[in-house]
Amino acid sequence: MIEKALLAVIGLAAIWALTLLCVCAAGFALFAGLAAPLGPAWAAALVALVAGLLLAIVVLASRSKPAAHAPPMEEESLSARAFDLARRYPVAAGAASVLALVAAGTVVVKNPKVIATAISAFLAGRSAGHR
């Protein structure tokens, strides 16, 4: 159990490190493309401006208040509540879907029989439905 938790933490750290690497590489590529025509000082200023604008967009998107909704009249199903949460918090829903995709990918990499079983079950269900 602890080993799985440590592997998950290491995996998340690797994803964050790769994300940081991609952001730095994109900033350097933008700087290198702008340095020749504008000079290094103006290129650095434009890279900082782009980074600041992206940061402002992320902050505003994460701080926006969810739309008010009426309380449910009766007990909702789990899927209805999940879709309601996804509508109210789209950034969190996107992050959760990426996390679920990473978790599923980790399971498939660790145990390839899972994907073989899922494919065979899917194909068996399709062939049973056409009879």
N, CA, C and O of each residue as an XYZ file, in Angstrom:
524
protein
N       0.834     -1.194      0.000
C       0.000      0.000      0.000
C       0.873      1.251      0.000
O       0.632      2.190     -0.759
N       1.895      1.251      0.864
C       2.785      2.404      0.941
C       3.595      2.524     -0.332
O       3.879      3.627     -0.799
N       3.968      1.370     -0.899
C       4.742      1.384     -2.135
C       3.930      2.009     -3.269
O       4.463      2.784     -4.063
N       2.645      1.674     -3.346
C       1.788      2.247     -4.386
C       1.637      3.757     -4.191
O       1.646      4.521     -5.156
N       1.498      4.174     -2.933
C       1.368      5.605     -2.662
C       2.648      6.341     -3.045
O       2.594      7.430     -3.618
N       3.797      5.749     -2.729
C       5.068      6.372     -3.103
C       5.227      6.434     -4.615
O       5.711      7.433     -5.149
N       4.823      5.373     -5.307
C       4.895      5.393     -6.766
C       3.984      6.471     -7.346
O       4.337      7.124     -8.328
N       2.815      6.656     -6.738
C       1.910      7.703     -7.215
C       2.517      9.081     -6.992
O       2.425      9.947     -7.862
N       3.133      9.291     -5.837
C       3.770     10.583     -5.556
C       4.927     10.825     -6.511
O       5.094     11.933     -7.021
N       5.726      9.796     -6.755
C       6.841      9.937     -7.689
C       6.332     10.225     -9.094
O       6.910     11.042     -9.810
N       5.258      9.561     -9.490
C       4.674      9.814    -10.805
C       4.167     11.237    -10.941
O       4.393     11.888    -11.961
N       3.482     11.720     -9.915
C       2.991     13.103     -9.959
C       4.138     14.102     -9.986
O       4.067     15.114    -10.683
N       5.199     13.821     -9.226
C       6.369     14.705     -9.243
C       7.008     14.722    -10.623
O       7.462     15.768    -11.088
N       7.045     13.572    -11.277
C       7.606     13.513    -12.629
C       6.748     14.302    -13.609
O       7.274     14.987    -14.486
N       5.434     14.208    -13.465
C       4.538     14.957    -14.354
C       4.734     16.459    -14.149
O       4.799     17.215    -15.119
N       4.827     16.894    -12.888
C       5.044     18.324    -12.618
C       6.391     18.787    -13.164
O       6.503     19.889    -13.702
N       7.421     17.934    -13.021
C       8.744     18.299    -13.523
C       8.729     18.426    -15.046
O       9.322     19.351    -15.601
N       8.057     17.504    -15.715
C       7.963     17.585    -17.174
C       7.150     18.806    -17.617
O       7.465     19.435    -18.627
N       6.118     19.130    -16.867
C       5.334     20.324    -17.188
C       6.189     21.577    -17.046
O       6.148     22.457    -17.905
N       6.955     21.662    -15.975
C       7.840     22.803    -15.776
C       8.885     22.874    -16.879
O       9.205     23.958    -17.366
N       9.409     21.738    -17.270
C      10.385     21.699    -18.358
C       9.774     22.203    -19.664
O      10.413     22.956    -20.398
N       8.548     21.793    -19.953
C       7.878     22.238    -21.182
C       7.618     23.742    -21.161
O       7.794     24.414    -22.177
N       7.207     24.269    -20.027
C       6.957     25.707    -19.914
C       8.250     26.487    -20.105
O       8.272     27.498    -20.806
N       9.330     26.017    -19.479
C      10.626     26.702    -19.638
C      11.109     26.635    -21.079
O      11.633     27.617    -21.605
N      10.936     25.485    -21.721
C      11.364     25.345    -23.109
C      10.545     26.243    -24.028
O      11.087     26.833    -24.963
N       9.247     26.351    -23.768
C       8.415     27.233    -24.585
C       8.825     28.692    -24.400
O       8.862     29.456    -25.364
N       9.132     29.077    -23.163
C       9.596     30.445    -22.916
C      10.916     30.729    -23.603
O      11.103     31.804    -24.172
N      11.834     29.775    -23.558
C      13.113     29.972    -24.228
C      12.949     30.026    -25.740
O      13.612     30.815    -26.412
N      12.059     29.183    -26.280
C      11.826     29.206    -27.726
C      11.231     30.546    -28.158
O      11.600     31.083    -29.202
N      10.322     31.077    -27.365
C       9.754     32.386    -27.674
C      10.835     33.463    -27.604
O      10.899     34.344    -28.462
N      11.675     33.387    -26.585
C      12.774     34.350    -26.461
C      13.723     34.255    -27.651
O      14.113     35.273    -28.222
N      14.096     33.030    -28.024
C      15.043     32.854    -29.125
C      14.453     33.351    -30.442
O      15.175     33.897    -31.276
N      13.162     33.168    -30.633
C      12.525     33.643    -31.855
C      12.411     35.152    -31.912
O      12.449     35.736    -32.994
N      12.272     35.791    -30.758
C      12.115     37.243    -30.730
C      13.426     37.991    -30.550
O      13.481     39.194    -30.801
N      14.487     37.308    -30.120
C      15.748     37.995    -29.823
C      16.398     38.577    -31.065
O      16.970     39.665    -31.006
N      16.322     37.881    -32.178
C      16.983     38.381    -33.394
C      16.328     39.660    -33.920
O      17.034     40.637    -34.169
N      15.003     39.687    -34.097
C      14.423     40.913    -34.656
C      14.304     42.061    -33.654
O      14.390     43.224    -34.049
N      14.107     41.761    -32.358
C      13.839     42.818    -31.379
C      15.013     43.126    -30.456
O      15.074     44.205    -29.866
N      15.926     42.200    -30.332
C      17.010     42.365    -29.370
C      16.674     41.620    -28.092
O      15.505     41.349    -27.820
N      17.689     41.284    -27.303
C      17.450     40.451    -26.122
C      16.606     41.120    -25.044
O      15.830     40.442    -24.371
N      16.735     42.422    -24.865
C      15.980     43.094    -23.803
C      14.480     43.089    -24.111
O      13.666     42.761    -23.247
N      14.118     43.456    -25.345
C      12.701     43.475    -25.713
C      12.130     42.057    -25.779
O      10.969     41.837    -25.433
N      12.936     41.108    -26.217
C      12.470     39.716    -26.256
C      12.177     39.216    -24.843
O      11.164     38.556    -24.617
N      13.049     39.524    -23.903
C      12.816     39.116    -22.511
C      11.578     39.804    -21.948
O      10.816     39.194    -21.198
N      11.375     41.065    -22.304
C      10.187     41.780    -21.828
C       8.916     41.152    -22.379
O       7.933     41.015    -21.652
N       8.920     40.769    -23.649
C       7.729     40.146    -24.231
C       7.474     38.763    -23.644
O       6.319     38.388    -23.438
N       8.520     38.005    -23.374
C       8.339     36.697    -22.736
C       7.739     36.877    -21.343
O       6.845     36.127    -20.950
N       8.224     37.862    -20.601
C       7.667     38.134    -19.274
C       6.206     38.587    -19.373
O       5.384     38.210    -18.538
N       5.883     39.388    -20.384
C       4.499     39.832    -20.578
C       3.581     38.661    -20.892
O       2.484     38.568    -20.339
N       4.015     37.768    -21.770
C       3.205     36.592    -22.111
C       3.011     35.711    -20.880
O       1.908     35.223    -20.634
N       4.084     35.505    -20.101
C       3.974     34.695    -18.890
C       3.029     35.339    -17.886
O       2.243     34.645    -17.242
N       3.096     36.651    -17.747
C       2.195     37.348    -16.835
C       0.744     37.259    -17.274
O      -0.144     37.077    -16.441
N       0.492     37.384    -18.571
C      -0.876     37.263    -19.072
C      -1.425     35.862    -18.861
O      -2.581     35.702    -18.468
N      -0.605     34.837    -19.119
C      -1.060     33.470    -18.881
C      -1.336     33.222    -17.408
O      -2.303     32.545    -17.060
N      -0.495     33.765    -16.546
C      -0.718     33.629    -15.107
C      -2.013     34.319    -14.684
O      -2.774     33.779    -13.880
N      -2.260     35.509    -15.224
C      -3.497     36.231    -14.889
C      -4.721     35.453    -15.351
O      -5.726     35.405    -14.642
N      -4.650     34.847    -16.527
C      -5.778     34.060    -17.030
C      -6.039     32.864    -16.123
O      -7.190     32.566    -15.804
N      -4.986     32.183    -15.711
C      -5.150     31.018    -14.833
C      -5.720     31.437    -13.480
O      -6.595     30.758    -12.941
N      -5.238     32.537    -12.933
C      -5.737     33.002    -11.639
C      -7.205     33.398    -11.736
O      -8.000     33.045    -10.865
N      -7.569     34.122    -12.780
C      -8.973     34.515    -12.936
C      -9.874     33.316    -13.172
O     -11.004     33.285    -12.684
N      -9.393     32.338    -13.907
C     -10.200     31.144    -14.148
C     -10.382     30.327    -12.874
O     -11.442     29.738    -12.664
N      -9.373     30.286    -12.036
C      -9.484     29.496    -10.815
C     -10.243     30.223     -9.709
O     -10.766     29.576     -8.802
N     -10.314     31.533     -9.764
C     -10.990     32.287     -8.709
C     -12.435     32.621     -9.045
O     -13.155     33.146     -8.197
N     -12.871     32.330    -10.259
C     -14.241     32.672    -10.629
C     -15.215     31.857     -9.784
O     -14.994     30.678     -9.508
N     -16.279     32.508     -9.390
C     -17.261     31.855     -8.533
C     -18.154     30.970     -9.390
O     -18.518     31.346    -10.504
N     -18.506     29.803     -8.880
C     -19.395     28.928     -9.638
C     -20.796     29.532     -9.726
O     -21.218     30.293     -8.855
N     -21.487     29.184    -10.772
C     -22.844     29.689    -10.964
C     -23.752     29.133     -9.871
O     -23.634     27.972     -9.478
N     -24.655     29.976     -9.391
C     -25.593     29.546     -8.364
C     -26.568     28.541     -8.968
O     -27.015     28.698    -10.104
N     -26.878     27.549     -8.224
C     -27.816     26.545     -8.702
C     -28.824     26.239     -7.600
O     -28.563     26.445     -6.415
N     -29.960     25.752     -8.017
C     -31.012     25.420     -7.064
C     -30.655     24.114     -6.358
O     -30.094     23.209     -6.976
N     -30.974     24.012     -5.080
C     -30.704     22.749     -4.389
C     -31.545     21.624     -4.979
O     -32.666     21.865     -5.427
N     -31.030     20.418     -4.987
C     -31.777     19.316     -5.586
C     -33.063     19.034     -4.814
O     -33.092     19.069     -3.584
N     -34.111     18.757     -5.560
C     -35.412     18.496     -4.952
C     -35.468     17.079     -4.382
O     -36.067     16.849     -3.331
N     -34.847     16.141     -5.074
C     -34.874     14.765     -4.621
C     -33.467     14.187     -4.723
O     -32.557     14.821     -5.257
N     -33.310     13.007     -4.216
C     -31.992     12.368     -4.225
C     -31.530     12.136     -5.662
O     -32.226     11.502     -6.455
N     -30.337     12.662     -5.987
C     -29.798     12.506     -7.330
C     -28.894     11.285     -7.380
O     -28.359     10.843     -6.364
N     -28.739     10.758     -8.567
C     -27.815      9.640     -8.720
C     -26.382     10.155     -8.672
O     -26.134     11.356     -8.772
N     -25.463      9.240     -8.519
C     -24.053      9.612     -8.436
C     -23.581     10.261     -9.736
O     -22.829     11.236     -9.701
N     -24.012      9.735    -10.875
C     -23.584     10.310    -12.158
C     -24.164     11.710    -12.355
O     -23.490     12.583    -12.902
N     -25.396     11.935    -11.919
C     -25.992     13.271    -12.053
C     -25.247     14.283    -11.189
O     -25.035     15.423    -11.600
N     -24.855     13.861     -9.995
C     -24.091     14.765     -9.136
C     -22.704     15.035     -9.717
O     -22.191     16.150     -9.613
N     -22.095     14.015    -10.331
C     -20.769     14.200    -10.933
C     -20.842     15.174    -12.104
O     -19.968     16.030    -12.243
N     -21.860     15.062    -12.944
C     -22.004     15.991    -14.064
C     -22.303     17.407    -13.579
O     -21.849     18.382    -14.178
N     -23.061     17.517    -12.502
C     -23.341     18.834    -11.939
C     -22.068     19.483    -11.412
O     -21.840     20.673    -11.627
N     -21.241     18.706    -10.723
C     -19.965     19.229    -10.241
C     -19.052     19.620    -11.400
O     -18.354     20.631    -11.327
N     -19.056     18.829    -12.459
C     -18.224     19.144    -13.625
C     -18.682     20.437    -14.298
O     -17.860     21.201    -14.805
N     -19.991     20.680    -14.302
C     -20.498     21.935    -14.890
C     -20.112     23.134    -14.031
O     -19.792     24.199    -14.559
N     -20.142     22.965    -12.706
C     -19.832     24.089    -11.817
C     -18.342     24.353    -11.698
O     -17.931     25.502    -11.533
N     -17.532     23.319    -11.777
C     -16.083     23.453    -11.615
C     -15.355     22.786    -12.786
O     -14.817     21.689    -12.635
N     -15.335     23.438    -13.942
C     -14.740     22.784    -15.118
C     -13.229     22.572    -15.002
O     -12.714     21.577    -15.512
N     -12.517     23.474    -14.352
C     -11.068     23.301    -14.222
C     -10.765     22.081    -13.344
O      -9.882     21.284    -13.662
N     -11.496     21.945    -12.255
C     -11.296     20.788    -11.375
C     -11.701     19.498    -12.082
O     -11.067     18.460    -11.892
N     -12.748     19.558    -12.891
C     -13.174     18.367    -13.634
C     -12.113     17.959    -14.652
O     -11.853     16.771    -14.840
N     -11.509     18.934    -15.300
C     -10.439     18.622    -16.243
C      -9.239     18.014    -15.546
O      -8.648     17.054    -16.040
N      -8.879     18.570    -14.398
C      -7.755     18.021    -13.638
C      -8.067     16.608    -13.153
O      -7.194     15.740    -13.168
N      -9.293     16.375    -12.728
C      -9.672     15.038    -12.271
C      -9.653     14.041    -13.423
O      -9.270     12.886    -13.239
N     -10.065     14.481    -14.604
C     -10.046     13.565    -15.750
C      -8.618     13.235    -16.158
O      -8.332     12.095    -16.527
N      -7.722     14.203    -16.099
C      -6.311     13.925    -16.404
C      -5.732     12.970    -15.369
O      -4.996     12.047    -15.719
N      -6.059     13.183    -14.100
C      -5.588     12.300    -13.040
C      -6.121     10.881    -13.228
O      -5.392      9.909    -13.034
N      -7.392     10.766    -13.607
C      -7.968      9.447    -13.852
C      -7.303      8.772    -15.047
O      -7.082      7.561    -15.032
N      -6.986      9.539    -16.072
C      -6.307      8.993    -17.241
C      -4.906      8.508    -16.877
O      -4.478      7.446    -17.330
N      -4.196      9.279    -16.065
C      -2.859      8.869    -15.619
C      -2.951      7.607    -14.763
O      -2.128      6.701    -14.897
N      -3.945      7.548    -13.891
C      -4.110      6.359    -13.046
C      -4.436      5.135    -13.891
O      -3.898      4.054    -13.653
N      -5.310      5.299    -14.874
C      -5.648      4.178    -15.750
C      -4.432      3.742    -16.564
O      -4.201      2.549    -16.757
N      -3.668      4.704    -17.032
C      -2.451      4.372    -17.772
C      -1.450      3.635    -16.911
O      -0.780      2.712    -17.375
N      -1.347      4.040    -15.654
C      -0.438      3.358    -14.728
C      -0.879      1.918    -14.504
O      -0.046      1.013    -14.464
N      -2.178      1.700    -14.359
C      -2.690      0.342    -14.160
C      -2.412     -0.508    -15.398
O      -2.018     -1.668    -15.283
N      -2.615      0.065    -16.569
C      -2.395     -0.680    -17.808
C      -0.920     -1.012    -17.987
O      -0.584     -2.114    -18.422
N      -0.040     -0.077    -17.659
C       1.390     -0.335    -17.794
C       1.847     -1.394    -16.790
O       2.655     -2.263    -17.115
N       1.326     -1.310    -15.581
C       1.716     -2.272    -14.548
C       1.162     -3.668    -14.830
O       1.822     -4.665    -14.538
N      -0.044     -3.746    -15.395
C      -0.686     -5.033    -15.634
C      -1.333     -5.026    -17.017
O      -2.494     -4.635    -17.140
N      -0.623     -5.442    -18.054
C      -1.180     -5.401    -19.413
C      -2.356     -6.343    -19.609
O      -3.097     -6.197    -20.581
N      -2.550     -7.303    -18.717
C      -3.692     -8.206    -18.856
C      -5.009     -7.458    -18.698
O      -6.040     -7.901    -19.205
N      -4.981     -6.325    -17.996
C      -6.198     -5.536    -17.782
C      -6.742     -5.045    -19.116
O      -7.940     -5.152    -19.379
N      -5.862     -4.505    -19.961
C      -6.321     -3.984    -21.251
C      -6.787     -5.119    -22.151
O      -7.751     -4.954    -22.899
N      -6.116     -6.275    -22.090
C      -6.540     -7.422    -22.893
C      -7.918     -7.904    -22.454
O      -8.756     -8.241    -23.291
N      -8.154     -7.937    -21.151
C      -9.463     -8.339    -20.638
C     -10.541     -7.351    -21.042
O     -11.642     -7.750    -21.423
N     -10.231     -6.052    -20.958
C     -11.214     -5.036    -21.328
C     -11.556     -5.118    -22.815
O     -12.723     -4.997    -23.188
N     -10.559     -5.320    -23.658
C     -10.814     -5.415    -25.100
C     -11.629     -6.660    -25.421
O     -12.558     -6.607    -26.227
N     -11.282     -7.788    -24.789
C     -12.038     -9.014    -25.066
C     -13.478     -8.894    -24.570
O     -14.392     -9.400    -25.220
N     -13.697     -8.238    -23.437
C     -15.061     -8.035    -22.943
C     -15.841     -7.121    -23.873
O     -17.025     -7.345    -24.124
N     -15.177     -6.091    -24.382
C     -15.847     -5.176    -25.312
C     -16.232     -5.900    -26.594
O     -17.354     -5.754    -27.081
N     -15.309     -6.675    -27.139
C     -15.603     -7.399    -28.382
C     -16.658     -8.472    -28.169
O     -17.484     -8.706    -29.052
N     -16.648     -9.131    -27.010
C     -17.674    -10.136    -26.718
C     -19.041     -9.477    -26.598
O     -20.041    -10.038    -27.046
N     -19.091     -8.306    -26.006
C     -20.365     -7.587    -25.880
C     -20.892     -7.147    -27.232
O     -22.101     -7.182    -27.462
N     -20.016     -6.735    -28.125
C     -20.437     -6.308    -29.463
C     -20.956     -7.483    -30.269
O     -21.961     -7.369    -30.970
N     -20.263     -8.622    -30.166
C     -20.699     -9.781    -30.949
C     -21.997    -10.354    -30.387
O     -22.812    -10.871    -31.151
N     -22.210    -10.278    -29.092
C     -23.457    -10.768    -28.503
C     -24.637     -9.879    -28.871
O     -25.767    -10.357    -28.967
N     -24.386     -8.607    -29.074
C     -25.463     -7.676    -29.408
C     -25.923     -7.785    -30.851
O     -27.029     -7.343    -31.162
N     -25.126     -8.352    -31.742
C     -25.485     -8.444    -33.162
C     -26.184     -9.739    -33.515
O     -26.568     -9.927    -34.669
N     -26.362    -10.636    -32.566
C     -27.015    -11.925    -32.871
C     -28.480    -11.833    -32.854
O     -29.163    -12.829    -33.091
